[in-house]
Amino acid sequence: MKLDCPRKDLYEAASTANAAASGRTPNPFLQNLKLEANENEQTLRVLGCDGEMWVERRIPCAVAEGGAACVQARLLCDILASLPDGDVQLALADRQGLMLRQGASEYRLVTLDAEDFPEAPDYGGESELSLPMKTLRDAVDSILFAVSADIHRPILTGVYFKYDSKVLTLVATDTHRLAVRRVEQEGLGAEIELVLPEKALKVIKGLPLSDTEAVTIHFGGGRLGVDTSGTKVVSQILSGVYPAWERVVPTEFTRSWTVEVDQLLEKVKRAMIYARDNANRVRFSSVGNEILLSARSEEKGEAKEEVPMVATGGDLEIAFNGRYVLDVLESIPGPGVRIEMTESSRSAVFRPADDGDSYFCVIMPMALS
């Protein structure tokens, strides 16, 4: 292998493929990226894999000699990130590893045999879903914060996707909160009901596509696949039954607070300076048409804030994890949020004030003391 390549292009390719590499595995190949230079096509293929997901990026290069090698993913990304813009040279030397040069800078990277690196399996053929990239990004970004990190409940570490030929529904929950986004649009593809890994969705929404370009996700054989703009993503689909999330969504409420998102966001952020010392607990108390926010820290003292709002129903005092409130406020599309509640011990629903059907988040309250 011997080639010249712009540092920026190689760094972007390595960073994209590194999303699939794993730093927490005894298998050394899954900590590596496979670099494969093709002399005929004048391209470099960069491939990462964690055993369940594969990410491949192809970039044009001046290839003098073809060949392949596996190098440590994190090391390659760190080196490329630290170099200035300009061309870099890669050359594979027998028993010396891969030499990376730029001007007077030279780095030797230990290599593994590329023939042993796991290639991406086949995917697709059963169904597909195609939608504008901006629609996908907005929908995924609005619910990812609620995905669970609990490895003992792997089905919750993904996002539930359901398309019924008219409405695409995305759901994420960690059992303390639940976020739901609906996109009404016909003709996106076949009907599906799947749970997609969070990691794969983050890679797909980060593909180098403009907002108006469409991204097509193919499904088949228990996998999903995307192949576009020189990037290929293949991932296992999570197996298991997603919980009946509709059951935890309150069907009625006795009180509602409508408030400007920016004002509430700003003041919850300030209250969190104290709340983070007390399990992120922030108290929300209504007095007429004002919300009184308070947070306490045994070491720092107490914070109090006031936010104007429009209220219906009687006054209520309720406590939430302030981090959860910030997450949903940062995802609310629109200037206003409506908070629907019944009592301090029951879940509350946060919705956009002007369009409460397309997006909402259910948050479990915390104990007041």
GUBA-185001 format. One record per residue (C-alpha): residue number from 1; x, y negated, z. Coordinates in pm, whole numbers, plus 50000, padded with zeros to 5 digits. Layout:
// residues N
n|u|v|w
NUM|X|Y|Z;
...
//
This chain:
// residues 369
n|u|v|w
1|50000|50000|50000;
2|50127|49657|49904;
3|49914|49347|49861;
4|49874|48973|49901;
5|49556|48828|50049;
6|49435|48493|50188;
7|49460|48503|50569;
8|49112|48356|50611;
9|48946|48621|50392;
10|49131|48904|50564;
11|49051|48767|50910;
12|48680|48736|50828;
13|48675|49091|50688;
14|48858|49235|50988;
15|48635|49047|51234;
16|48321|49172|51060;
17|48440|49535|51058;
18|48567|49502|51416;
19|48203|49466|51528;
20|48178|49842|51476;
21|48510|49937|51636;
22|48503|50064|51993;
23|48750|49972|52264;
24|48597|50215|52515;
25|48666|50552|52363;
26|48944|50811|52395;
27|48924|50864|52018;
28|49204|50643|51879;
29|49048|50624|51533;
30|48740|50449|51671;
31|48967|50178|51809;
32|49114|50125|51461;
33|49018|49972|51130;
34|49078|50154|50805;
35|49245|49939|50539;
36|49225|50076|50186;
37|49377|49891|49890;
38|49251|49972|49540;
39|49495|49881|49263;
40|49243|49927|48982;
41|48973|49711|49140;
42|49216|49468|49303;
43|49024|49488|49630;
44|49088|49569|49994;
45|48828|49768|50186;
46|48818|49716|50563;
47|48614|49972|50758;
48|48526|49997|51128;
49|48337|50271|51311;
50|48230|50353|51668;
51|48082|50694|51588;
52|47727|50560|51551;
53|47776|50252|51332;
54|47998|50177|51034;
55|48075|49828|50901;
56|48263|49787|50575;
57|48383|49469|50405;
58|48542|49445|50060;
59|48749|49144|49959;
60|48946|49060|49643;
61|49326|49085|49680;
62|49635|49095|49464;
63|49714|49464|49500;
64|50058|49574|49378;
65|50030|49928|49519;
66|49722|50114|49638;
67|49706|50307|49959;
68|49536|50329|50298;
69|49621|50310|50666;
70|49450|50272|51004;
71|49561|49995|51241;
72|49443|49880|51582;
73|49136|49663|51529;
74|49184|49415|51813;
75|49554|49375|51741;
76|49498|49297|51374;
77|49226|49042|51453;
78|49442|48873|51719;
79|49738|48838|51483;
80|49529|48703|51196;
81|49349|48458|51426;
82|49680|48311|51539;
83|49833|48259|51194;
84|49782|47942|50986;
85|49592|47945|50660;
86|49781|48077|50360;
87|49851|48411|50198;
88|49962|48710|50401;
89|50137|49017|50272;
90|50062|49373|50380;
91|50305|49653|50300;
92|50294|50013|50419;
93|50639|50152|50494;
94|50695|50522|50563;
95|50746|50590|50935;
96|50757|50216|51006;
97|50386|50146|51002;
98|50218|49852|50833;
99|50420|49532|50792;
100|50223|49207|50799;
101|50415|48900|50680;
102|50348|48532|50632;
103|50649|48315|50558;
104|50908|48382|50826;
105|50653|48553|51053;
106|50660|48933|51052;
107|50459|49188|51250;
108|50480|49567|51250;
109|50158|49753|51329;
110|50156|50120|51427;
111|49938|50320|51189;
112|49730|50639|51194;
113|49655|50868|50901;
114|49365|50714|50706;
115|49244|51055|50588;
116|49121|51132|50939;
117|48910|50817|50973;
118|48532|50895|50975;
119|48359|50766|50662;
120|48005|50629|50663;
121|47731|50891|50603;
122|47450|50861|50353;
123|47141|50661|50441;
124|46813|50541|50295;
125|46567|50694|50057;
126|46261|50705|50282;
127|46161|50340|50321;
128|46294|49986|50316;
129|46221|49640|50450;
130|46317|49322|50263;
131|46280|48969|50398;
132|46453|48630|50377;
133|46767|48609|50587;
134|46642|48304|50778;
135|46324|48490|50873;
136|46527|48785|51000;
137|46777|48569|51187;
138|46510|48359|51356;
139|46305|48663|51457;
140|46600|48862|51592;
141|46756|48564|51772;
142|46428|48491|51952;
143|46410|48832|52123;
144|46767|48967|52156;
145|46812|48815|52502;
146|46555|49061|52641;
147|46732|49376|52517;
148|46839|49603|52803;
149|47202|49689|52877;
150|47101|49999|53078;
151|47280|50294|52916;
152|47061|50530|53119;
153|46759|50414|52917;
154|46910|50400|52568;
155|46578|50340|52391;
156|46563|49998|52561;
157|46906|49901|52429;
158|46747|49845|52088;
159|46474|49637|51928;
160|46139|49790|51840;
161|46043|49717|51478;
162|45693|49779|51344;
163|45558|49676|51005;
164|45199|49759|50912;
165|45210|49609|50559;
166|45088|49271|50689;
167|45265|49190|51017;
168|45623|49260|51124;
169|45648|49291|51504;
170|45977|49283|51695;
171|45988|49371|52066;
172|46267|49377|52323;
173|46248|49445|52697;
174|46476|49515|52991;
175|46172|49587|53219;
176|46212|49248|53393;
177|46103|49054|53086;
178|45958|49129|52746;
179|45993|48923|52428;
180|45766|48966|52124;
181|45796|48802|51782;
182|45543|48849|51501;
183|45600|48759|51136;
184|45288|48762|50920;
185|45388|48839|50562;
186|45268|49096|50312;
187|45495|49278|50070;
188|45801|49318|50292;
189|45817|49690|50225;
190|45685|50025|50346;
191|45519|50070|50683;
192|45776|50148|50953;
193|45798|50204|51327;
194|46158|50230|51447;
195|46396|50122|51722;
196|46706|49955|51580;
197|47029|49922|51782;
198|47108|49572|51907;
199|47466|49603|51785;
200|47359|49676|51427;
201|47110|49388|51424;
202|47377|49143|51537;
203|47599|49250|51247;
204|47315|49234|50993;
205|47198|48887|51097;
206|47559|48770|51074;
207|47600|48878|50709;
208|47736|48605|50479;
209|47400|48532|50316;
210|47224|48198|50279;
211|46892|48139|50453;
212|46698|48180|50129;
213|46862|48506|50019;
214|46679|48829|50095;
215|46830|49110|50299;
216|46705|49464|50239;
217|46734|49723|50516;
218|46708|50083|50394;
219|46592|50366|50621;
220|46635|50740|50590;
221|46785|51041|50762;
222|46765|50877|51102;
223|46984|50588|50983;
224|46958|50235|50852;
225|47177|50081|50587;
226|47244|49742|50431;
227|47474|49690|50133;
228|47508|49333|50012;
229|47761|49057|49937;
230|48061|49285|49977;
231|47948|49407|50319;
232|47801|49746|50403;
233|47642|49837|50736;
234|47530|50190|50830;
235|47393|50273|51174;
236|47210|50547|51355;
237|46853|50460|51453;
238|46777|50507|51823;
239|46578|50821|51893;
240|46300|50845|52149;
241|45964|50689|52222;
242|45953|50316|52290;
243|45741|50225|52594;
244|45381|50111|52542;
245|45480|49746|52574;
246|45127|49612|52515;
247|45022|49740|52857;
248|45246|49495|53043;
249|45116|49188|52858;
250|44856|49009|53075;
251|44520|48982|52900;
252|44387|48694|53110;
253|44511|48403|53318;
254|44363|48151|53562;
255|44626|47877|53541;
256|44837|47725|53266;
257|45111|47463|53255;
258|45197|47288|52929;
259|45529|47106|52933;
260|45790|46969|52693;
261|46060|47227|52631;
262|46350|46979|52637;
263|46253|46834|52974;
264|46199|47170|53141;
265|46516|47314|52988;
266|46730|47026|53112;
267|46599|47041|53467;
268|46611|47419|53503;
269|46976|47402|53390;
270|47050|47157|53669;
271|46863|47368|53927;
272|47070|47668|53820;
273|47382|47502|53962;
274|47241|47603|54301;
275|47025|47901|54197;
276|47315|48108|54066;
277|47429|48151|54427;
278|47087|48294|54517;
279|47016|48560|54251;
280|46923|48281|54003;
281|46597|48219|54194;
282|46419|47895|54097;
283|46086|47801|54257;
284|45815|47646|54039;
285|45541|47464|54234;
286|45257|47271|54077;
287|45121|46954|54234;
288|44858|46802|54010;
289|45025|46737|53675;
290|45382|46788|53791;
291|45603|47093|53832;
292|45837|47074|54128;
293|46151|47282|54074;
294|46369|47382|54365;
295|46670|47605|54418;
296|46871|47679|54729;
297|47227|47783|54800;
298|47344|47870|55149;
299|47684|47718|55076;
300|47593|47423|54853;
301|47254|47304|54977;
302|46933|47250|54782;
303|46829|47108|54444;
304|46492|46954|54358;
305|46358|46838|54022;
306|46021|46715|53890;
307|45877|46774|53543;
308|45551|46621|53411;
309|45305|46866|53258;
310|44941|46923|53171;
311|44782|47176|53409;
312|44463|47379|53413;
313|44343|47573|53716;
314|44455|47520|54075;
315|44804|47468|54213;
316|45045|47761|54233;
317|45391|47835|54368;
318|45590|48102|54186;
319|45960|48193|54153;
320|46146|48308|53843;
321|46497|48411|53754;
322|46615|48079|53612;
323|46840|48252|53360;
324|46536|48427|53215;
325|46349|48098|53187;
326|46641|47933|53009;
327|46664|48221|52761;
328|46303|48191|52655;
329|46301|47810|52647;
330|46601|47815|52414;
331|46403|48048|52184;
332|46069|47865|52183;
333|45995|47736|51830;
334|45842|47394|51881;
335|45852|47102|52124;
336|45615|47240|52387;
337|45576|47553|52600;
338|45265|47685|52771;
339|45310|47900|53082;
340|45011|48122|53165;
341|44976|48269|53516;
342|44730|48416|53764;
343|44917|48441|54096;
344|45269|48433|54236;
345|45313|48812|54237;
346|45199|48877|53878;
347|45375|48834|53545;
348|45366|48503|53361;
349|45354|48452|52985;
350|45560|48181|52812;
351|45432|48077|52468;
352|45487|47792|52222;
353|45225|47529|52305;
354|45110|47499|51942;
355|45140|47862|51821;
356|45103|48116|52098;
357|45035|48421|51880;
358|45359|48443|51680;
359|45593|48445|51980;
360|45572|48498|52354;
361|45775|48624|52648;
362|45648|48797|52962;
363|45858|48737|53274;
364|45822|48916|53606;
365|45829|48678|53904;
366|46074|48697|54192;
367|45992|48698|54561;
368|45947|48345|54689;
369|46191|48406|54973;
//
